[in-house]
């Protein structure tokens, strides 16, 4: 399917019999101390697997409809693009066959609160397709230009291709920032919604931003937050974050994330760090989350000095993740990469 990097195998010297037994004794470890994995959990594509004709394809969201893979992404012109693969992600095509431009699954509205669209997640709800997205007015912020005031909207489709805003999302978000004081977890932005619909309940994660006093405020930082809903429109936020950056031992940052639920009962949160991708899991949406102790995808090739914003599927004995990559110093174009692991994970 993809050009995947295999796992590296290292051969270590064997203890010589003449050495004392103690020199070959395995060092004892504290069972309560997390151990850093020594082998790669995921194998990743050497090349990008999708590039927009307009050079911007970021924040992918994947869903399978029949034999087709649908990929939604942050596109040029402040819109959400869509491409379809009738294979297994080897090739992607526009729904109308015009691969010379992006096909807009949802367009920005310059007159509304969501004049710019980013970071979507699409899921099937009964006979419809629901797109949760982050929207904002560019340059309209209350934090000195550090981050736009993203909030979360909803659009609906009957075919998975063409979306229209839910009536309650036309003039306002369906989920808004808590601006009641300067220390709330999502005071300044809510990005990257990830949603699972399970047994009549909607579960959402998103990245909540607090950048008070130029990141020096009491509660400044980015956290992975949660919310639940019985109808997908009216939401109740969790009291506590699901993951905070200080729990990531190999990176000081956490950002875009997605939410996956496996048939064996695990909730997975693949997430971005500053330039790589990590993963966490729990047996309950509400946690606590066990964080894998190293990156699962890191920059390696000429097209990526950052790999972030993962989303994916668990199917056919694989966990499959797509994400965007970009190369410094130009930070252009933004392209989509791919990584996979055997499932269940060797974790």
C-alpha positions in Angstrom: 0.0 0.0 0.0 2.5 2.6 1.2 6.3 2.8 1.3 6.6 2.0 4.9 9.8 2.1 7.0 10.2 -1.2 8.8 11.1 -1.6 12.4 14.9 -1.4 13.1 16.4 -4.5 14.7 19.5 -4.2 16.9 21.8 -7.0 17.8 23.5 -6.8 21.2 26.7 -8.7 22.2 26.1 -11.9 24.2 27.6 -12.2 27.6 30.7 -14.3 27.6 30.6 -17.3 29.9 33.9 -16.4 31.5 32.4 -13.1 32.8 30.8 -13.3 36.2 27.1 -14.0 36.3 26.3 -10.6 37.9 27.7 -8.8 34.8 25.0 -10.3 32.7 22.2 -10.0 35.2 19.2 -7.9 33.9 18.8 -4.7 35.7 15.7 -4.7 37.9 13.1 -2.0 37.2 10.4 -0.5 39.3 7.1 -1.8 38.0 5.4 1.5 38.9 7.8 3.5 36.7 6.8 3.9 33.1 9.3 2.3 30.8 10.4 4.0 27.6 9.6 1.7 24.6 12.7 0.7 22.6 11.0 -0.3 19.3 8.9 1.7 16.9 5.2 1.2 17.5 4.1 2.6 14.0 5.7 2.4 10.6 5.3 5.5 8.5 5.3 6.5 4.8 8.5 7.7 3.3 6.6 10.1 1.0 3.5 12.1 1.3 0.3 10.3 0.3 -1.7 13.4 -0.7 -0.9 16.9 -1.9 -3.5 19.5 -2.7 -3.2 21.1 -6.2 -3.3 24.4 -4.2 -0.5 23.2 -1.9 -2.5 23.3 1.3 -3.8 20.1 2.8 -3.7 20.0 6.6 -5.6 18.5 9.6 -7.0 15.4 7.9 -10.1 13.6 9.0 -10.9 10.2 7.7 -14.1 8.2 7.4 -14.9 5.0 5.4 -18.2 5.0 3.4 -18.7 1.6 1.8 -15.6 0.7 -0.2 -14.4 4.3 -0.3 -12.1 6.3 2.0 -13.2 10.0 2.4 -10.6 12.4 3.6 -11.5 16.0 4.7 -8.8 18.6 5.2 -8.1 22.2 5.9 -7.8 23.7 2.4 -7.0 27.0 0.7 -9.7 29.7 0.5 -10.6 29.1 4.1 -12.6 26.0 3.2 -12.8 22.4 4.1 -11.6 20.2 1.2 -12.5 16.6 0.4 -10.9 13.8 -1.7 -12.0 10.2 -2.1 -9.9 7.0 -2.5 -11.7 3.9 -3.9 -8.6 1.9 -3.1 -7.0 1.9 0.3 -5.5 5.4 0.3 -3.0 4.9 -2.5 -4.6 7.5 -4.8 -7.1 10.3 -4.1 -9.5 12.1 -6.4 -11.9 15.0 -6.2 -15.6 14.0 -6.0 -16.3 15.9 -9.3 -13.2 14.5 -11.0 -11.5 17.9 -11.2 -8.2 17.3 -9.5 -6.9 20.7 -10.6 -8.4 22.4 -7.6 -9.9 21.7 -4.1 -13.5 20.5 -3.9 -15.1 22.4 -1.0 -17.1 20.1 1.2 -17.9 23.2 3.3 -17.2 26.8 2.4 -16.4 29.7 4.7 -18.9 32.5 5.2 -17.3 35.9 5.2 -20.4 37.4 6.9 -20.5 35.0 9.9 -18.6 33.9 13.0 -16.9 31.2 11.0 -15.4 33.1 8.1 -12.4 30.8 8.3 -12.7 27.0 8.7 -10.1 24.5 10.0 -9.5 21.2 11.9 -12.6 19.1 11.1 -13.8 15.7 12.2 -16.5 13.8 10.3 -18.5 10.9 11.6 -21.6 9.0 10.6 -24.7 9.6 12.7 -27.6 7.3 11.6 -28.1 8.1 7.9 -26.2 11.4 7.9 -22.7 12.7 8.1 -21.8 15.2 10.8 -18.9 17.5 10.4 -17.5 19.3 13.5 -15.1 22.1 12.7 -13.2 25.0 14.2 -14.3 28.4 12.9 -13.1 31.9 13.6 -12.9 35.5 12.2 -9.3 36.0 11.1 -7.6 38.7 13.1 -10.5 39.0 15.6 -8.9 38.0 18.9 -8.6 39.3 22.4 -5.1 38.1 23.2 -2.7 40.3 21.3 -2.7 38.2 18.1 -1.3 35.0 19.7 -4.2 32.9 18.5 -7.5 33.5 16.8 -10.6 32.9 18.9 -11.5 29.5 17.4 -14.8 27.9 18.4 -16.7 24.8 17.3 -19.4 24.5 14.7 -21.4 21.7 13.0 -22.4 21.0 9.4 -24.6 18.1 8.1 -24.5 16.1 4.9 -26.6 13.3 3.4 -24.0 12.0 1.0 -20.7 12.7 2.9 -19.6 15.1 0.2 -21.6 18.3 0.4 -22.3 19.8 3.8 -24.5 22.6 5.0 -24.4 24.3 8.4 -26.7 23.0 11.1 -29.4 25.8 11.8 -27.9 26.3 15.3 -24.5 26.7 13.9 -25.2 29.4 11.3 -25.0 32.5 13.5 -23.0 31.1 16.4 -20.9 28.1 17.4 -22.5 25.1 19.0 -19.7 25.0 21.5 -18.2 28.2 22.7 -15.2 29.3 24.7 -15.6 29.9 28.5 -14.7 33.5 28.8 -16.0 33.9 32.4 -12.5 34.6 33.7 -8.9 34.7 32.5 -8.0 31.3 33.8 -10.5 29.0 32.1 -9.0 26.2 30.1 -10.5 27.3 26.7 -10.5 31.0 27.4 -8.9 32.0 24.0 -9.5 29.1 21.6 -11.0 25.7 20.9 -9.4 23.8 18.1 -9.3 20.3 16.5 -12.6 18.7 17.6 -12.6 14.9 17.6 -16.0 13.2 18.1 -17.2 9.6 18.6 -20.9 8.7 18.6 -21.3 5.6 20.8 -24.5 4.0 22.2 -26.6 7.2 21.8 -24.0 9.6 23.4 -21.6 12.0 21.6 -18.1 12.3 23.1 -15.9 15.1 22.0 -12.3 16.1 22.6 -10.7 19.4 21.6 -7.6 21.4 22.2 -8.4 24.2 24.7 -6.1 27.3 24.7 -5.3 29.7 27.4 -2.7 32.2 26.4 -3.3 34.8 29.2 -0.6 37.4 29.7 1.4 36.0 26.7 1.5 32.5 28.0 2.6 33.5 31.5 -0.8 33.4 33.2 -1.7 31.1 36.1 -3.5 28.6 33.8 -1.8 29.3 30.5 -1.2 26.5 28.1 -2.9 24.0 25.8 -4.9 21.1 27.2 -6.9 18.2 25.7 -10.4 18.8 27.0 -13.6 16.8 26.8 -17.4 17.3 26.4 -20.4 15.1 26.0 -23.9 15.4 24.5 -27.0 13.4 24.0 -28.0 15.1 20.7 -24.6 16.3 19.3 -25.8 19.9 19.5 -26.0 20.8 23.2 -22.9 20.0 25.0 -21.7 19.6 28.6 -18.0 20.2 29.2 -15.9 18.0 31.4 -14.8 19.5 34.7 -11.2 18.4 34.3 -8.8 18.1 31.3 -8.2 14.7 29.8 -4.5 15.3 29.1 -2.2 18.2 30.0 1.1 19.0 28.5 3.1 18.2 31.7 2.1 14.5 31.3 4.0 14.3 28.0 7.5 13.3 29.1 9.2 13.7 25.7 7.7 17.1 24.7 6.6 20.3 26.4 3.7 20.7 24.1 0.4 19.2 23.2 -2.1 20.4 20.5 -4.3 19.0 17.8 -5.8 15.6 18.6 -8.4 13.1 17.5 -10.6 10.5 19.2 -10.9 6.8 18.2 -12.8 4.0 20.0 -11.8 0.4 19.3 -14.0 -2.6 19.3 -12.0 -4.0 22.3 -13.1 -1.1 24.5 -10.2 1.3 24.4 -10.4 5.0 23.8 -7.4 6.4 21.9 -6.3 10.0 21.6 -3.6 10.4 18.9 -2.2 13.9 19.5 0.3 16.5 18.3 3.3 17.7 20.2 5.5 20.5 19.0 6.6 18.7 15.8 5.7 15.0 16.3 2.8 12.7 17.2 2.0 10.8 20.3 -0.8 8.6 21.5 -2.7 7.9 24.7 -5.4 5.4 25.6 -7.9 4.6 28.4 -10.7 2.2 29.1 -13.1 5.1 29.7 -13.6 8.3 27.7 -13.1 10.2 31.0 -9.8 8.6 31.6 -7.3 8.3 33.2 -5.3 8.1 30.0 -2.1 6.1 29.7 0.4 8.0 27.5 2.8 6.0 25.3 6.2 7.0 26.4 7.7 8.2 23.1 6.6 9.7 19.8 4.8 7.3 17.4 5.6 9.5 14.4 8.5 11.9 14.1 9.9 14.0 11.3 12.3 12.0 9.1 12.2 13.1 5.5 12.8 16.0 3.1 9.1 17.0 3.2 8.6 17.1 6.9 10.3 19.0 9.7 6.9 18.9 11.5 4.3 16.1 11.5 1.1 17.0 13.4 -2.7 16.8 13.5 -3.3 13.0 13.3 -6.6 11.2 12.6 -7.4 7.7 11.5 -9.2 4.4 11.6 -9.0 1.1 13.3 -9.8 -1.6 10.7 -8.6 -4.9 9.3 -6.1 -5.5 12.1 -4.5 -2.1 11.7 -4.5 1.3 13.3 -4.1 3.7 10.5 -3.2 7.3 11.0 -3.0 10.2 8.6 -1.5 13.6 9.5 0.0 16.6 7.9 3.6 17.4 7.3 5.4 20.7 6.5 9.0 21.7 6.0 10.9 24.6 7.6 11.9 27.3 6.8 9.3 27.9 4.1 6.5 26.0 5.9 4.9 25.4 2.5 3.4 23.3 1.1 1.3 21.4 3.6 0.9 17.7 2.7 -0.6 14.5 4.1 1.5 11.6 5.4 0.5 8.1 6.6 1.5 5.7 9.4 0.2 2.4 10.5 0.6 -0.3 13.2 -0.7 -3.8 13.8 -3.8 -3.8 16.0 -4.0 -4.6 18.9 -1.0 -2.4 19.5 2.1 -3.9 21.0 1.8 -1.7 24.1 
